[in-house]
């Protein structure tokens, strides 16, 4: 009996052990339903490790792409300058010219480099199936795209810093060595041109129109120094009366006109002393005379800082200088579409870089296994070139038709961002 009792006790204990897993089956099924990789990915510490890994790969790839494109442009610029070498333009000057132009080349290639770098960085992760593992672990596509956009912001800040602090001075130094416009005066417009009405004052204080002056200033700096100056005087019928040429000039001060008005430009007349001036008087018929004077005075209704802005090209001005130029032209009741276009292009350049990075991410997530990294790189380069050409095209359209430069600059950015967002949404 004791043996039978012990056997029955053993049978009960075995039956309880066999039933215990079944009683715990609901809990075990719940825990097994949560994928271990998903649990791993949702841990904040593990997400930080993944984010650092993706950001580092994207950052290194973008740096390599930008520096590679920049180096290629420097080599091509050096080869193109070899054809221009002569006795007055030596090899050393050519190297200095390329050095001063290098910040401009770097700023131009940052958007395409960011696009290419993002494709390479994510493409390497895709080739090793690391993106597949991340997505299977519960990391969303948008989170990965956000990680890639963060190192791209570094290059956004670099591009803005170059535009603001480097390009105005480096472009000017490059033009002092080799100015391409000086070899193409027929097809280019340099300096500042303006037409000023002239009035004669009578003894009783009244004024009568005395034709107009066509004024040209080749160059000006913020210290008040100006370069070559030319002035033509036309009478009321449009006949040329005098022509004046001066080698250079210096700002000598301002004279009050009417301090009661609110506009500073209407309160004072700003004067420059012209040096080595030659004046040609043209009379009716063929009678004319020429006179040489060591100095003369030039009077303008705006300050030296404004003359500096007016004589510089749009690409040679910083973002703040372009804004000041825009405000000054508004005060004068005029408009410069080329400067407005350059202002909006530089201001919205960060959005261009970020939109291209979004497109790059959509290329990689489109097909993680069937497409090779080389194909992705080729597609990225083609899209970057297309984006650059479209930007140039809409700029020309704005200058030719007068359409809002802001709208024309935004069109390629919105189009590329919408394309990238649509392609990413298809992968969700």
Secondary structure, DSSP 8 states (H G I E B T S, - for coil): -HHHHHHHHHHHHHHHHHHHHHHTHHHHHHHHHS-HHHHHHTSHHHHHHHHHHHHHHHHHHHHHHHHHHHHHHHHHHHHHHHTT--SSS-HHHHHHHHHHHHHHHHHHHHHHHHHHHHHHHHHHHHHTTHHHHHHHTT--HHHHHHHHHHHHHHHHHHHHHIIIIIHHHHHHHHHHH--GGGG-TTT---SEEEEEEEEEE-TTS-EEEEEEEEEEE--B-TTSEE--EEEEEE-TTS-EEEEEEEEEEEEEEEEES-TTSS-HHHHEEEEEEEEEEEEEEE-STT-EEEEEEEEEEEEESS-HHHHHHHHS-GGGS-HHHHHHHHHHHHHTT---HHHHHHHHHHHTHHHHHHHHHHHHHHHHHH-TTTS-HHHHHHHHHHHHHHHHHHHHHHHHHHHHH---HHHHHHHHHHHHHHHHHHHHHHT-
